[in-house]
Amino acid sequence: MKLEFEANLEYQKNAISAVVELFKGQSKRKAEFNLYSNENNDPIIATKNNLDIDQAQIFQNLQEIQEKNGVVKSQSLDSMDFSVEMETGTGKTYVYLRTVYELNAHYGFSKFIIVVPSVAIREGVQKSLEITHEHFQNIYAKEPLRYSIYDSKRPIDIKNFAQSNYIEIIVLNIDSFAKDQNVINKVNETGHKLIEYIQATSPVVIIDEPQNMETEKRKEAIKSLNGLCHLRYSATHKHQYNSVYQLDPVKAYDLGLVKQIEVDSIYSNAAFNDAYVSVGDFKRAKTSCSVKLTIHVNDKVGVKKKTISAKVGDDLFELSNHREIYKDGYILNEMNAQDESITFSNGHTLYKGQENGNDAKNDIKKFQIRRTIKEHLAKEAKLSKDGIKVLSLFFIDKVSNYRDYEENQAIKGKYALWFEEIYREEIKKYSKEDISNEALDRLHNGYFSQDKNKKGILKDTKGNTQADDDTYSLIMKDKEKLLDINEPLRFIFSHSALREGWDNPNVFQICTLNETTSEMKKRQEIGRGLRLAVDKDGKRIRDKNINRLTVIANESYDDFAKALQSEIEEDCGVNFQGRIKDKAQRTKVVYKKGFQADPLFLEIWNKIKYKTTYRVHYDTNQLIYKVVESIKTLPKITEPILYSEKASLNINEEGIQTNYLKGDCYKTQIIAKNMPDIFAYIENKTQLTRTTILEILKKSERISDISKNPQDFLDKVCDVISREMQDLMIDGIRYQKIGNTEYEMKLFDYKELEIYMNDNSFQVINNNKTIYENIVPLDSDTENQFARDCESSEQVKYYFKLPNWFKIKTPIGNYNPDWALVFENDAKIYFVAETKNTGNNAVDLSKLSKSEQLKIKCGKAHFKIMDDVRYEVVTKVSDLSHI
């Protein structure tokens, strides 16, 4: 299969613009050869990125962007580091790769370095470069771009990067150039260091997951690249450097850009019958050592689990408030901080992460596996009709629990055996035929790290070793294979804490079989399955009813949500409360049996069910007039500001030192060295003819501004043209039916809907006048009140919320209207109603967003061609009686 990418996602375009606009005022320059001298004055010939504007202009641009995007304003421009925050699963890599093309298109920048913290992320970036290349080439008119992954055995790649006229990208692992002994930092047979070729290009440096590169050594390594700027992309920045765009978890969830999360909690409230001990972190001091233990203690209201600190000589009988079960043999005799183990007086040894005396634990884990399989099979039965592959991911505590070895021969561990036993039981509910052993083996597999000393044997690791890197490479290279519905593998077991760099859009279940002392954060766990799902054709699915990630956790829903909320608040400084859903609160929306035959339903459905296409028309003279008037009101275009800084030079035996004396600034008339092709630039951006462009510029009486700041003026003009053109296109839009093509009624049954009950959900009492048996799924108080009024109104004979698959195509994206109603006043009226509340007696369209206004215009045009159907924008049902 081939993944399909969307080119017009507004939030991604905003993230791209936030970076591109940093250099507003910069002229577009073609790559030119330059001489670069290293510390020995040996010249290197290379093409480089040239920056014309000064830091004062960049700082001004930065503050404008920050105000526009609602992020904290920088007080000064301390460095050319800029941060972009994007939640996991929202397309961060796509955004910065497209930003490469945009920076080239706007300013001619052609040299880019992508710095990554690990082999895992490097593999992911390489995969993204491969699968997005054709997509970007089609958008950017086959603009030549070449990329490579740095390999110290291929120095020619670095030289080609430096001297090429193409857009060039090199992906560098931070560890490949952070040490003096790295090949890239050593003088080779040419008398140069490879890194000097990179330095000669003044590259734009893109840093992927910069929070992993905050040590002084790594920061110095990045600085050594001589970057024109550093663009920092992450979901969890450790430090925000000149933030330009933030898409935090709350925004991503609210906008439906990632899967919804639900937690299926598996735990026991009464498992206090054993001598339970769980070993946590060790704390070392100069003369002592302690360990965190979780045990069962006597409390005023009964027995509860408690984490305590213990040292050698402590008796768990005392620490548990005299729990009899710890009376014999639970004095802490030995503690080994090196291998992180403890030994009790009964001779039993436990290591960090291990538990003792919880007989219910295996039962809980088996039940977790059963719940995961049940959830998986239910979703598979539902989604396979749409060609959507369903994957489940298990995080486990030890590799041997899934795959063990006897005399170097692999055997199945207890998790694998439990899985197969339970799967055979559950699949019988869907199929009468028994599944063969061979087919069952192909359904599940483990991604673990190979022990280099024992070929073929897998081992436990913490997710940060070279052995892990081999595993991650396999996962990433097989992403499309895993998404292929014909590939039998559906259940993936992993031991390592999967780090940034791996996820799969069709992971719908994550089961946490690892111990509660796991070092993996909740946010890391869910991040592996947050991305929106894709179908068999690689198309992204945006149906919230489909995009639901179920976490089967070995703890209570409250504990899981509390831990996740705490992590996100700590990482992002946002309030995440209420956005994690309890699976038990999920309710199926039931349609009333036989509603398809209801005469009132059929009366309105047969009028609105037709699919349409549209054509747009605008009057060029009107466009010219509107654009000219808008250009006349543009802010004053000012010349660039020149800055003068005066310093004295002090020459002595130690070298040349500078001492700042004073500074000054003034505006001056500067003739651009590289005046852009005005007509070609505007023509490429707007698709207008040169004749029309000339007429616009002449009538605007602003042509003189071009010489003051060409790029700034042209960008503002293009923005005005695009905005006015979009308005005129929609004003002149004409819809027509596509033959007899219509939305089929069976979609009501086919597209099942499940929701989480909230204050906006409307409980149906009188289902004689709607299609719903129980609940109307709603998103706001206004919609809830509208539904209540529909049910009680004598004039509303029938009503229903138009399903999310009922869409009208528009030039700015699909539009899903709100309501369909049969209304009776003096005569029957068939309404399609859009509900909006602007705080006025009547809806004030000017208070709506521009996109809402434009979609409403399209809605009016669409339903205008439907017989006897009226489209209205209202707040209340009573508004309809006045129309």
Buried (B, 14 or more C-beta within 10 A) or exposed (E): BEBEBEEEBEBBBBBBBBBBBBBBBBBBBEBEEBEBEBEEEEEBEBBBBBBBBBBBBBBBBBBBBBEBBEBEEBEEBEEBBBBBBBBBBBBBBBBBBBBBBBBBBBBBBBBBBBBBBBBBBBBBBBBBBEBBEEBBBEBBEEBEBEBBBBEEEEBEBBBBBBBBEBBBBBBBBBBBBBEEEBBBBEEEEEEBBBBBBBBBBBBBBBBBBBBBBEEEEBBEBBEBBBBBBBBBBBBBBEEBBBBBBBBBBBBBBEEEBBBBBBBBBBBEEEBBEBBBBBBBEBEEEEEEEBBBBBBBBBEEEEBEBBEBEBEBEBBBBEBBEEBEBBEEBBBBBEBEBEEBBBBBEEEBBBEBBBBBBBEBBEEBBBBBBBBBBBBBBBBBEBBEEBEBBBBBBBBBBBBBBBBBBEEEEEEBBBBBEBBBEBBEEBBEEEEEEEBEEEEBEEBBBBBBBBBEEEEEBBBBBEBEBEBBBBBBBEBBEBBBEBBEBEBBBBBBBBBBBBBBBBBBBBBBBBBBBBBBBBEBBBBBBBBBBBBBBBBBEBBBBBBBBBBBBBBBBBBBBEBBBBBBBEBBBEBBEBEBEEBBBBBEEBBEBBBBEEBBEBEBBBBBBEBBBBBBEBEBEBEEEEBBBBBBEBBEEBEEBEBBBEEEEEEEEEEEEEEEEEEEEEEEEEEEEBEBEEEBEBBEBBBEBBEBEEEBBBBBBEBBEBEEBBBBBBBBBBBBBBBBBBBBBBBBBBBBBEBEEEEEEBBEBEEBEEBEBBBBEEEBBBEBEEBEBBBBBBBBBBEEEBBBBBBBBBBEBEBBBBBBBBBBBBBBBBBBBEBBBBBBBBBEEEEEBBBBBBBBBBEEEEBEEEEBEEBBBBBBBBBBBBBEEBEEBBBBBBBBBEBBEEE
